[in-house]
Amino acid sequence: MKPVIIIQGPTAVGKSSLALSLAEKFNLDIISADSRQIYKYMDLGTAKPEADELARVKHHLIDIIRPDEKYNAGAFAQDASRLVDDTDLKFPIICGGTGFYISSFLEGLCIIPEIAVEVRNKVMSDYDKLGSILMYDKLSEIDPIVAKRISDNDKQRICRGLEVFFGTGKKLSDFWEEQGILTPRKVLNIVVVDDREDIYHRINTRYEIMVKNGLLDETRKLLEMGYKENDPGMTAVGYKELLENLLHKRPLSECINLAKQHSRNYAKRQLTWYRKCKLDLVFYRKSIKYKDIDYYIEKFINENN
């Protein structure tokens, strides 16, 4: 598997501009890991790259499906893996804030028999009773390979490792080995973060600019094209709130404030997610030194050439 550079972070932190700068400097492509930029016709509210940015650097997995089509982390893992491993791309940058997309790409797709609901419920119940540390210890005894790859407070992955074992009688790492995805990909995993209040301020300001630049008209046009309120793309934060105004006559000011609130809530969940991730470099937005990032990027490329 080819090595890859990842730049991720919460919404409005500036990761896209960083990725663009690095891609230009090192002549790299960018693979978008954004669960909203995949949708056609949804430009302003998803903060897609501008036309000049797309002309300067080749971007992938933007505008690939309609707003009424479904897409998920498994599809992203397949598409991103194909782009990285089955094309001539060298050291692409995967950039985005959809952490589950990125983790699915890194961990690979593994086909597991369906786990009985009773088994899943029992594991979840035990986790709630015993807590993360004891359940992580149990996983470490049963499947140390999986345990070493996750943190001791990652509820989702701890429970997944245990439910696979109790539901199938086989370790999750056995499935990995059988399906050829046990060997980890070489990755330079960079996250850009900032103080929460600064992120919230930029979220509020950015959304106001989106509305000023015509986001309400863009949302109205999507309805005129025939897309429905419950279509997958139309439920994206920033659009679904404006639909309350267009379809249900909710005051626009309330819808805008609600969209800001939902975006802030999303950023908070992202920051929580990154605390559980295995990361190589963490940069704070206000103190980023580009020469330091350049050094690590160049070193990673040279080591894996």
N, C-alpha and C positions, 0 to 999 in steps of 0.2 A: 504493500500500500504506500502511496506517495505521502510525503510529509505535507503539512498544511499549517498556515498561520491563521489564528482566530483572534478577532477583535470584537469584544462584546461589552455590554454595559447597559444601564437603564436608559429609558427613553429620554431624549433631549440632553444627553450628557456630552455629545460631540464626537461619538465614535465614528460616524460616517465620514466626517471631514478628516479625521485622523487616517482612516483607511484609504481615503482618496489620495491624501498626500503621500502616504507610503507606497501605494500602488503606482503612482506616477514616478516616484523616485527610483523604485526598484523594478519597474516594468512588469507589474503583476496584474492579474485579473481580480475582480471582486465577485464573490458569490454571496448574494443577499440571503441572510437568515432572518427574514422579517415576515411574520405570518400575515401581514396586511399588504405589503408591497407586491405580493404575488398576484393581486387582483388588477385586472385591466380596468381602465376608466376611473380608478380611484387614486388620484394623484396628490391633490393638495392635503387631504387628511391623513395620508400615509407618509408624508414627507419624503416622497421619492426623489432620487437625484434629478437635478435639472438637466436640460438637454445638453448644455455645454459640458457638464460633468460626465454624462454618458458618452460624449464624443471624445473626452480626454482619456477615459479608462473603460475598458470593456466590463460590463456588468452582466451577471447571470441570475436567473430565477426571479426576475422582475417582470410583471405583466404576462404571466404564463397561463392564467385561468380567468374565467368570467366570475362576476360576483355571485352567481347562483350555483357555482360549482364548489365541491368540497376538496379540501387539501388537509393533510395532517403531517405529524412528525415523521411517520414511516415513509410517506411519499417524499418528504424533504431528504431523509437519509438516503433513499435510493437515488434521487436526482443529483444530490450533491456528490455522492460517491461516484456516480457515473461521470460527472464533470471532472472530478479530481483524478480518478484512476483510469478512465477510458478515453481521455483526450490528451492533447499535447500541452495542457496547462502545467506550468511549473510553479510550485509554491503559491497557489492562489491564496487570497485572503478571504476567509469566511467572516462576514461582518453582519452583526444584527443583534437585536435584543430579545429574540425568542429563544430563551435558554433551553427549552425542551427540544427544539429543532436541533440545536447544536449537540446536546448530549446524546440524542438519538443517532446522529451522524457519527459521533466518536465511539459510541458503544457498539454500533453495528446492529443490523437487523437479525434477530434470532427467532426462529419459528419454534414456539412452545405449544404443546397440547393445551387445550382449554382447561383451566383450573376450575374445579367445582366451587360453586358459590359458598358452600358450607366451609370448605377449607379456607377460602379467602376471608370469610367472616371470622373464623376462629383465630387466624393469625392477627387480624386487626384488633380483635378483642383482647388477645394476649398482649399486644403492643400497648394498648390503652391501660391495661392493668399493670404491666411490668415496667414499662418505660423503655426509652431508646437504648440505654446502656446495656441492660440485661438482654434485650432482644438482639442487639448487635453482637454481644458475646456469644449468644446461641448461634447466630449466623457464622461467626468466626470459627466455631467448632465444626459446624456442618460443612461450610463452604468457604475456607479461608481465602481462596483466590478472589471470590466476589467481594468478600469483606474488605480486603486490602484496597479495593478500587473505590470504595465509598467512605463517606464520613460516618461517625458513630451516631449522628443525629438525623440521618437521611431516612425518614420514615418510609417513603415510597419504595426506595430500593432495598431497604432492610426487609420490609414485608414481602417484596417481590421475590427476593432470594429464598426466603423461608417458605412461601406458598408454593413455589415451583418444586422444592424438595418434598414437602409434605403432600403435594397434589399429584406428583408424578413418580416419586421414589428416586429421582435422579437430581443431581446437583445442577444448578444453572450453569456453572462453569463447564460441566460435561457437555451440555448443549452447545455452548460456545466453541468448545474444542472440536466437536463433531462437525460443526458448520463453518469451521475455519475462520472464526472471528475472535479468537482468544488473544492473538498477538496485537498489542495496542499500536495505534498509528502514532508516528512521530509528530508531535504538535508543539507549537509555541502558542500557548493560550494566554492572551492578554485581556484584562478587563480594565475599563475606564470607569471610575466612580467619582462621586463628589458628595459634599455635604447635602443631606436630604433637603434642607430648606432652599439651598441654591438650585437644586434640581426642580423643586416644586415651582420656584419663581420662573425658571426658564420654560417649564411646561405651560404655565398660565400665559406667559407672554407669547409663546409660539402659537398657542391655539387662537389667541386673539388676532394674530397676524394671518393665520389660515382663514379665519372667518372674514376678515377685512379683504383678503385676496379672492374671495368668492367661493368658500367651502359650502355655503348654503345653496348656491346655484349649482355647484357640482353634485350635491346630494339630490337636488330637485331633478336634475338631468338624468340621474340614475333611475329615478322613479319613472320618468317619461320614457326611458328605454325599456321599461317593463320589469325591472327588478323589484322584488318584494321586500317588505320590512323584515321578514324572517330568513331571507337568503343568507348564506354564510358570510359573504362579504359585507352585507348591509348591517350585520350585528357588530361590526368593528367599532371600538371606542372612537368617538369623534363624529361618527356618522349616525349611529343609532340614536344619539341624543337629539340631533337635528331633525331626525324623522319624527320625533315627538312633536316638534313644532309644525312640520309640514303636513303630517297625517292626523294629528290629534289636537292641534291648536294650542299646545302648551306654549307659554310665553318664551320668546327667543332668549331673553336674558337668563331665564331659569335653565334652559337647555344648554347654553354655553357654560354656565357655572357647573352644571352636572357633568358635562364632558371634561372640564378641567379636573373635577373631583375624581372621576373614574380614571383619568390618566395618572393622577397622583397616586391613586391606590395601586395601579398597575406598576408604577415605578417602585413603590414600596415592596411589592411582591418580588420584583426583579432583584432588588438589593438583598432581600432575604435569600433568594435563590443562590446568588453569587457567594454568599457566606458558606454555602455547602459544597461549592464546586472546588475541584482541584485546579488551581491556577498557577501559571508560571510567573506572571508579572502583574502587579496591580499598580495603576497610575491614577493619581488624583488629578482631576481636570485642571484645577487652578495652578498646579505645580508641575505640569508635564514639561519635561525637557526632551525636545525632539531628538537631540543628539544621543540621548540615552536609548530611546526607542530604536533609532537608526542602528545603533551599535548591536543591540540584541537581534534585530531583524537580519542584519548583514552576517552576524555570527551564525545564526540558525541556517541561513541559506548556504553559507560556505561549508558548514559541517555536514550538510545533507546533499551536497551536489554530487 
